[in-house]
């Protein structure tokens, strides 16, 4: 049985040297008793020398992840951390993928220790409170500060670089029961020797308590969230801690008092607000039932969540007495920015085909089934996403208003989304394409593909065939429009 004594205050190198010596000697994990200075050795405990190295363990190699994990676990205060790490190290010699086994008991225990150390590190960076030390009147130079903190683990040396970066322009000392760290503008020092708690009370404590009490909002009190972010064990070292129980206990009464103090008279500057409001010239109201009024109303639409991400509502445009209404899917990236339908690549393709067959776009009413751009951000790009069934149904109200206003004789659905929005039916586009059909209100419906579909075809031959077929559909639309003239 080997006995190994370590300082055990967060220094991974001392454990690493001892563990390497035992590993080179082929010592099994169960044959080592790890202890720290100050612990008793037991009745038969004797410090033993390291064993001689064995040839088969001449050059042990471990994954970089283990070095990182060991650096965190060694800072934990659990006495069993040394034997746990050595057990993992010994097993890694035969199980190279051991750290990837998330169900392994040793791996789970080590990662939980590392997580606890990380949480303690975070709390230290959040709750250390510095107090300025008075300097002699004849002394000039950098200001000096001191702080006291009580961590659960040996993290002072680990956290010291954070404070050096954050408070580089002042001299400071952080004292804890598990070591201390200091910075003088030149050298960052740390020690594992426990420090004694200094007397940090001064006149600024009362000032801080006054400030804390003034910003405390009883109406937004959430005790569980408060204690989760700032556990009670840290309260004793915070100046405002003695106020917290009373503030929590009186929160309900404070809320009622706030309600009773609700303003019953205009604020002192109320008359000035009224004067400014009276001088503002309001735009003339739009005619009720007009296209402009409908477009203005749609600009404030919040029926579905798409308005949260889109730049603006893209409403339909064109003559309100048009015989033909073109219905697409939704605005694209360029349409969302411009506020107009069919101005992007798909719109340009649509315009080109219209010109080829001699159909004037200015005589068409062009709109979309969904009025807001749905997309997924990828870096600087916004990638189109197809609207879902609920979003289409929510936006159908606006499409119905446009149909009632324009009263087109022919409605063209470009794509499956537009067809569903107009009919509430889901069929294969190939089954209904290029076949004029009568809608419930007597209007004629013609279904074709959306121009964006043509832009996505990678094969040149197939693309040419589909372009020709789309042109034939537009020619059919032209003939149907002439029949209604």
C-alpha positions, 0 to 999 in steps of 0.5 A: 500500500502506497501513501501519498501526501499532497498540499491539495489546494488546487495545484494540478502539477503536484498531483500530476507529478505523483500520479505520473510516478505511480503510473510509470510504476504500474501501481493499481489505483486501489493500492494508493492512499491519497491524503493532504497535509494535516490529515492523520495517516492512520494507525499503520500509515507510513509515507512511501517512496514512489515505485521504480518505472516499468518499461511498458509504461515508459511514455504514457499519453492522455487525451487533452480533454483529461488534462483540462478536466483534471485542472478543474477537478483538482480544485474541488474540495472533495478528498476523493478527487485525487483517487478519482483522477488517478483511477480515470488516468489508469483506465485511460491507458486501456480505454482511450475513449473513456471520457466519451462514455457519459454513463460511466460512474467515474466520468460522471463524478469527475464532470460533476466535480468540474461543473461544481468548480465552474459554478463556484468560479462564476459565483466568485466573479459575480460576488466579490466586493472590493473596499478601498483602503485609505492611503496616507495623505502624503502618498500618491499613486494607484488606489488600493482595494481589498475583498473577502470571499468564501469559496467552496473550492480552491479556485482563487488561483484559477480566478485570479487572471479574471480579476487581473484583466477586469481590474488592471488599473488598481492594486487589489487583494482578494483574501479567502479561507482557501488562499489569496490573490493580489495584483500590484500593476506589475505582478499577479501573485497567488497563494494557497495559504488560508487568510483571515477575514479582515474588517471591511466595514466602513461608511460606504456600507450605509450608502450602499444599503440606502441605494439597494433599498431604493432600487428594490422593487417589491412588485417584481420580487421572485425569491426563488430566482433571487436565491438561485442567483445569489445563494444565502451563503453569500449574503453574510459578506454583502452589506445589503444582506441584513436588509433582504429578509425585511424587504422580502417580508414587507414586499406585499405590504409595499406593493399595496402601498405603491398602489395606494400612492398611484397618481391622482393628479396630472404630473407637473409637466402634463400641460406641456405634453398637452400643448405639444400634442395639440400642435401635432398635425395629424394625417387625414384619415383614409377612406373606410374600405379603401385599399389604402386603409386596408394596407394601413391596417395590415401594416399593424398586423400581429395575428401571428408571430411572423411580424416579430422578425419581418421588416414590414408587412408586404401588402398587395398592389395593383389596380383595385378593379383588376380582372386578374389577381396573382397570389404568391406564397410570401414575401422574399428577402428583397420584398421584405426590405422594399415593402412591395411584392414580387420584386426579387429574383422570382419577381424578375422571372415572372416579369420576363415571362409576362413580357414574352407573352405580352401580358401587362403587369400593371393591369394585374393585382399582385399579392401573397398568401402570407404578408410577412417574410418568414426566414431563418438567419444564417450569418448575414443571410436570411434563408427563406422558410415555408410558412406553416398551416397556422400562419397561412390560416391566420393571414387568410383574413387579409387575403379575403379582404383583398378578394372582396375589394378587388373582385377579380374574375380570375385568381391565379394561385402560384404554388401549393401555399397559395392554392391552400390559402385560397381553397383550404385544400391540399392536393398535389400541385401536379393534379390541379395545375393548368386546369381552370376551376370554379371557386365557391364565389364563382370566380375562376381559379388557375393554378401554376407553379411559383417562379421561385421553383424554377430558380431552384432547378439545378439541371439546365435541361429540366429547367428549360422544360419547366420554363417553357411549361410555365410560359404556357401557363401564363399564356393560358392566363392571358387567354382567360383574362381576355375572355373576361374582358 
